[in-house]
Amino acid sequence: MTKKKISLIIFLGLLFFLLKSQSFSLENKITGKKNFFHEYNAFNADGTINVVVEIPAGDNDKWELWKKDGSIRWEFQNNSFRKIKYLPYISNYGFVPQTLFSKEIGGDGDPIDVILLGERLKRGSVIKGKILGVINMKDEGRLDSKIVAVNQNSFVFNSSILNNFDDLSKNYPGALEIIEIWFRNYKLNNNNIINGYGSVNDAKNLINKSAEPYKLIKGFWENNKK
């Protein structure tokens, strides 16, 4: 085999490796047109919240916000990409931008989580959610409360007749119980404890409370962004 052919094989092998690496990277990270964490408001003028979808309904891959750059990424844990070893997510799952449920206020140091009812949505979508309430949860002793909202433009759930958990239970019997069962059990341990439910106002207060610790991160981001 000539040196020319060997060089060509090496070049093609290197090119294949680079393309594969790039594809692998793109499959495990989504960068939005805007920073998912900083460049969307928590609340909209109509009273809805913005929800960044990390995990579509029916998915088992565990994605999360990467606070350093505002992208969302497939969570990497114990040398592998994390998958939920249970029934797939029974709803879309994401977070409220410009919030931080900091450890100083009893949280886990991440943005406020949202269980978003409705049809399956694309990962990385930013959706208007109508708040129905909050599930008061603890995970390993830390508060891990989750807002429950409905996709305002859902064709599965009629958001116009849903204003709180009572409406959800009346119009979609069993839905709230299914959510509770799934989130209590999906980690296959006894660490997730549900301590009842909060109202729409409780949910809004939680978001407003988490906006204060977020401001420190936003200030740092604004001072260092290019």
JOBELTA-V290432 format. One record per residue. N is the residue number from 1. RES is the residue in one letter. PSI is psi in whole degrees, -180 to 180 (NA if undefined). NEAR is the number of other C-alpha atoms within 8 Angstrom. D_LAST is the distance of its C-alpha to the last C-alpha in Angstrom with 2 decimals. Layout:
# JOBELTA-V290432
n->N res->RES psi->PSI near->NEAR d_last->D_LAST
n->N res->RES psi->PSI near->NEAR d_last->D_LAST
This chain:
# JOBELTA-V290432
n->1 res->M psi->132 near->4 d_last->50.01
n->2 res->T psi->160 near->5 d_last->48.60
n->3 res->K psi->-33 near->6 d_last->45.59
n->4 res->K psi->-44 near->6 d_last->44.00
n->5 res->K psi->-40 near->8 d_last->44.43
n->6 res->I psi->-42 near->9 d_last->43.17
n->7 res->S psi->-39 near->8 d_last->40.00
n->8 res->L psi->-42 near->8 d_last->39.54
n->9 res->I psi->-44 near->8 d_last->40.05
n->10 res->I psi->-43 near->8 d_last->37.55
n->11 res->F psi->-46 near->8 d_last->34.98
n->12 res->L psi->-38 near->8 d_last->35.63
n->13 res->G psi->-43 near->8 d_last->35.51
n->14 res->L psi->-41 near->8 d_last->32.13
n->15 res->L psi->-43 near->8 d_last->30.80
n->16 res->F psi->-43 near->8 d_last->32.25
n->17 res->F psi->-43 near->8 d_last->30.66
n->18 res->L psi->-43 near->8 d_last->27.15
n->19 res->L psi->-41 near->8 d_last->27.62
n->20 res->K psi->-42 near->8 d_last->29.08
n->21 res->S psi->-41 near->8 d_last->26.28
n->22 res->Q psi->-44 near->8 d_last->23.68
n->23 res->S psi->-43 near->8 d_last->25.93
n->24 res->F psi->-42 near->8 d_last->26.42
n->25 res->S psi->-44 near->8 d_last->22.73
n->26 res->L psi->-30 near->8 d_last->22.28
n->27 res->E psi->-18 near->7 d_last->25.38
n->28 res->N psi->12 near->8 d_last->24.08
n->29 res->K psi->137 near->10 d_last->20.55
n->30 res->I psi->123 near->10 d_last->19.41
n->31 res->T psi->121 near->10 d_last->15.91
n->32 res->G psi->172 near->8 d_last->16.32
n->33 res->K psi->-30 near->4 d_last->15.27
n->34 res->K psi->159 near->7 d_last->13.59
n->35 res->N psi->120 near->12 d_last->12.68
n->36 res->F psi->-32 near->13 d_last->16.30
n->37 res->F psi->-43 near->11 d_last->16.04
n->38 res->H psi->-25 near->10 d_last->13.98
n->39 res->E psi->14 near->8 d_last->14.21
n->40 res->Y psi->140 near->11 d_last->18.00
n->41 res->N psi->157 near->10 d_last->20.44
n->42 res->A psi->-50 near->11 d_last->23.20
n->43 res->F psi->149 near->8 d_last->25.93
n->44 res->N psi->166 near->10 d_last->26.68
n->45 res->A psi->-27 near->5 d_last->28.83
n->46 res->D psi->6 near->4 d_last->31.86
n->47 res->G psi->-9 near->7 d_last->31.78
n->48 res->T psi->168 near->11 d_last->30.59
n->49 res->I psi->154 near->13 d_last->27.73
n->50 res->N psi->136 near->15 d_last->24.94
n->51 res->V psi->122 near->14 d_last->25.52
n->52 res->V psi->120 near->13 d_last->23.22
n->53 res->V psi->113 near->16 d_last->25.81
n->54 res->E psi->-39 near->14 d_last->25.41
n->55 res->I psi->115 near->13 d_last->29.05
n->56 res->P psi->153 near->14 d_last->31.29
n->57 res->A psi->139 near->13 d_last->34.90
n->58 res->G psi->6 near->10 d_last->37.15
n->59 res->D psi->153 near->8 d_last->34.61
n->60 res->N psi->-9 near->11 d_last->35.05
n->61 res->D psi->130 near->10 d_last->31.67
n->62 res->K psi->106 near->11 d_last->29.77
n->63 res->W psi->160 near->10 d_last->26.08
n->64 res->E psi->163 near->9 d_last->23.67
n->65 res->L psi->137 near->10 d_last->20.19
n->66 res->W psi->101 near->9 d_last->17.81
n->67 res->K psi->-25 near->7 d_last->16.16
n->68 res->K psi->-36 near->4 d_last->13.57
n->69 res->D psi->3 near->6 d_last->11.69
n->70 res->G psi->15 near->12 d_last->13.76
n->71 res->S psi->173 near->14 d_last->15.87
n->72 res->I psi->141 near->14 d_last->19.64
n->73 res->R psi->154 near->11 d_last->21.63
n->74 res->W psi->121 near->12 d_last->25.28
n->75 res->E psi->129 near->9 d_last->26.19
n->76 res->F psi->121 near->8 d_last->27.32
n->77 res->Q psi->133 near->7 d_last->30.14
n->78 res->N psi->46 near->4 d_last->32.99
n->79 res->N psi->24 near->5 d_last->31.97
n->80 res->S psi->159 near->6 d_last->32.04
n->81 res->F psi->134 near->10 d_last->30.26
n->82 res->R psi->134 near->10 d_last->31.67
n->83 res->K psi->142 near->7 d_last->34.23
n->84 res->I psi->121 near->11 d_last->36.23
n->85 res->K psi->63 near->7 d_last->39.84
n->86 res->Y psi->-173 near->8 d_last->41.41
n->87 res->L psi->146 near->9 d_last->41.85
n->88 res->P psi->161 near->9 d_last->38.67
n->89 res->Y psi->131 near->12 d_last->36.54
n->90 res->I psi->1 near->9 d_last->38.79
n->91 res->S psi->170 near->13 d_last->36.01
n->92 res->N psi->151 near->18 d_last->32.38
n->93 res->Y psi->135 near->14 d_last->30.26
n->94 res->G psi->-149 near->13 d_last->26.77
n->95 res->F psi->164 near->12 d_last->24.96
n->96 res->V psi->123 near->15 d_last->24.05
n->97 res->P psi->159 near->15 d_last->20.32
n->98 res->Q psi->36 near->14 d_last->19.25
n->99 res->T psi->154 near->16 d_last->22.23
n->100 res->L psi->110 near->13 d_last->22.94
n->101 res->F psi->76 near->14 d_last->26.56
n->102 res->S psi->160 near->12 d_last->26.19
n->103 res->K psi->-26 near->8 d_last->28.95
n->104 res->E psi->-26 near->5 d_last->29.64
n->105 res->I psi->19 near->6 d_last->30.99
n->106 res->G psi->4 near->9 d_last->32.75
n->107 res->G psi->-164 near->12 d_last->30.34
n->108 res->D psi->4 near->10 d_last->28.85
n->109 res->G psi->9 near->8 d_last->25.25
n->110 res->D psi->168 near->9 d_last->23.97
n->111 res->P psi->164 near->12 d_last->23.41
n->112 res->I psi->128 near->14 d_last->26.70
n->113 res->D psi->150 near->11 d_last->28.48
n->114 res->V psi->129 near->13 d_last->30.06
n->115 res->I psi->112 near->12 d_last->33.12
n->116 res->L psi->110 near->14 d_last->32.90
n->117 res->L psi->146 near->11 d_last->36.31
n->118 res->G psi->-175 near->12 d_last->36.92
n->119 res->E psi->162 near->10 d_last->36.96
n->120 res->R psi->134 near->9 d_last->34.73
n->121 res->L psi->159 near->9 d_last->31.17
n->122 res->K psi->138 near->7 d_last->28.57
n->123 res->R psi->135 near->8 d_last->26.15
n->124 res->G psi->-3 near->10 d_last->22.72
n->125 res->S psi->149 near->8 d_last->24.47
n->126 res->V psi->114 near->8 d_last->23.58
n->127 res->I psi->142 near->9 d_last->27.02
n->128 res->K psi->123 near->12 d_last->28.69
n->129 res->G psi->135 near->13 d_last->30.96
n->130 res->K psi->120 near->13 d_last->33.97
n->131 res->I psi->135 near->14 d_last->34.60
n->132 res->L psi->-20 near->15 d_last->38.08
n->133 res->G psi->-166 near->16 d_last->37.85
n->134 res->V psi->140 near->14 d_last->36.68
n->135 res->I psi->122 near->13 d_last->38.29
n->136 res->N psi->109 near->13 d_last->38.56
n->137 res->M psi->157 near->13 d_last->38.07
n->138 res->K psi->140 near->14 d_last->37.91
n->139 res->D psi->114 near->10 d_last->36.74
n->140 res->E psi->39 near->6 d_last->38.07
n->141 res->G psi->-13 near->6 d_last->38.70
n->142 res->R psi->147 near->9 d_last->35.23
n->143 res->L psi->134 near->11 d_last->34.71
n->144 res->D psi->47 near->10 d_last->33.27
n->145 res->S psi->147 near->11 d_last->34.06
n->146 res->K psi->125 near->12 d_last->33.22
n->147 res->I psi->139 near->14 d_last->32.98
n->148 res->V psi->124 near->13 d_last->35.25
n->149 res->A psi->163 near->13 d_last->34.32
n->150 res->V psi->138 near->14 d_last->35.56
n->151 res->N psi->118 near->14 d_last->33.65
n->152 res->Q psi->-28 near->9 d_last->34.50
n->153 res->N psi->24 near->6 d_last->35.16
n->154 res->S psi->143 near->11 d_last->36.98
n->155 res->F psi->0 near->7 d_last->40.12
n->156 res->V psi->-49 near->6 d_last->41.44
n->157 res->F psi->131 near->9 d_last->41.25
n->158 res->N psi->97 near->8 d_last->42.33
n->159 res->S psi->-21 near->12 d_last->39.76
n->160 res->S psi->-21 near->6 d_last->41.89
n->161 res->I psi->7 near->6 d_last->44.57
n->162 res->L psi->117 near->10 d_last->42.32
n->163 res->N psi->-12 near->11 d_last->41.39
n->164 res->N psi->-177 near->11 d_last->41.96
n->165 res->F psi->-33 near->11 d_last->43.38
n->166 res->D psi->-43 near->6 d_last->46.92
n->167 res->D psi->-39 near->10 d_last->46.17
n->168 res->L psi->-45 near->14 d_last->44.58
n->169 res->S psi->-36 near->11 d_last->47.69
n->170 res->K psi->-44 near->7 d_last->50.03
n->171 res->N psi->-22 near->6 d_last->48.56
n->172 res->Y psi->73 near->7 d_last->47.24
n->173 res->P psi->134 near->8 d_last->49.67
n->174 res->G psi->-15 near->7 d_last->48.52
n->175 res->A psi->-46 near->9 d_last->44.81
n->176 res->L psi->-38 near->10 d_last->43.87
n->177 res->E psi->-39 near->7 d_last->46.24
n->178 res->I psi->-44 near->8 d_last->44.75
n->179 res->I psi->-46 near->9 d_last->41.24
n->180 res->E psi->-45 near->9 d_last->42.67
n->181 res->I psi->-43 near->8 d_last->44.62
n->182 res->W psi->-50 near->10 d_last->41.72
n->183 res->F psi->-22 near->8 d_last->39.21
n->184 res->R psi->-26 near->11 d_last->41.95
n->185 res->N psi->-11 near->10 d_last->42.90
n->186 res->Y psi->-21 near->11 d_last->40.10
n->187 res->K psi->-4 near->10 d_last->39.36
n->188 res->L psi->34 near->6 d_last->43.09
n->189 res->N psi->-174 near->7 d_last->43.51
n->190 res->N psi->22 near->7 d_last->44.46
n->191 res->N psi->-25 near->9 d_last->41.12
n->192 res->N psi->115 near->13 d_last->40.16
n->193 res->I psi->130 near->9 d_last->42.21
n->194 res->I psi->124 near->10 d_last->42.28
n->195 res->N psi->49 near->8 d_last->43.41
n->196 res->G psi->-168 near->7 d_last->44.02
n->197 res->Y psi->155 near->8 d_last->42.05
n->198 res->G psi->162 near->11 d_last->40.35
n->199 res->S psi->179 near->11 d_last->40.37
n->200 res->V psi->-43 near->11 d_last->37.76
n->201 res->N psi->-38 near->8 d_last->37.39
n->202 res->D psi->-41 near->10 d_last->37.00
n->203 res->A psi->-44 near->13 d_last->34.17
n->204 res->K psi->-38 near->8 d_last->32.42
n->205 res->N psi->-38 near->8 d_last->32.99
n->206 res->L psi->-43 near->8 d_last->31.44
n->207 res->I psi->-46 near->12 d_last->28.24
n->208 res->N psi->-39 near->9 d_last->28.20
n->209 res->K psi->-38 near->7 d_last->28.95
n->210 res->S psi->-9 near->14 d_last->26.09
n->211 res->A psi->-28 near->11 d_last->23.60
n->212 res->E psi->-55 near->10 d_last->24.11
n->213 res->P psi->-27 near->11 d_last->22.98
n->214 res->Y psi->-33 near->11 d_last->19.97
n->215 res->K psi->-32 near->9 d_last->18.73
n->216 res->L psi->-42 near->8 d_last->18.11
n->217 res->I psi->-40 near->8 d_last->15.71
n->218 res->K psi->-41 near->10 d_last->13.92
n->219 res->G psi->-42 near->8 d_last->13.65
n->220 res->F psi->-42 near->8 d_last->12.14
n->221 res->W psi->-45 near->8 d_last->9.53
n->222 res->E psi->-33 near->7 d_last->8.76
n->223 res->N psi->-17 near->6 d_last->8.74
n->224 res->N psi->-4 near->6 d_last->6.46
n->225 res->K psi->152 near->5 d_last->3.78
n->226 res->K psi->NA near->2 d_last->0.00
